[in-house]
Amino acid sequence: MLSDQQREQVQRYLRLSAKLNEMWAESLSTEKDFSDPAYFNLLTGLWSAQEGVSKTEAFRLMRQPKSPHTSGKYLQRALDEGLIDERPSSADRRTKIIALSQSARRQLDDFYEVVHSELVRFAKGMR
């Protein structure tokens, strides 16, 4: 059973998690809702990758969609909204490279800067 202190720490974590979820939804300045976990996984995976990934790897990053057709719809929506770019691979013309657009990268850089600050503040409160 959790002690009162442990319960408070868990509650602080849950409040932080809810706050970060709200911030994620607000951080992507588009008219569409990109709060679906598949978009979160895709966009944060691309943010981490820096240089982009193959289309096949982008499908894997999303984890949620069950079929390539559904994954393709997710990618197309992100392309249409300007969140990602698609280009041919210089190594293999049959392969498409998916990367964050410059504006999405800036938005996510700003988001993760705030996330970092919140996590540092959270960690200090856990001592």
Number of C-alpha atoms within 10 A of each C-alpha: 5 8 8 9 10 12 12 13 16 14 12 15 16 12 12 16 12 12 13 18 14 12 14 18 16 14 18 19 14 12 7 11 11 20 14 12 13 19 20 17 18 26 24 16 20 22 20 10 12 11 11 22 21 17 19 14 15 22 24 17 20 22 14 16 16 10 9 12 11 13 22 15 12 20 24 15 16 20 17 11 14 15 21 23 19 18 14 13 14 10 7 9 10 9 15 18 21 24 27 27 19 13 14 21 19 14 17 19 14 13 17 17 12 14 17 12 11 15 14 11 11 15 11 9 10 13 6
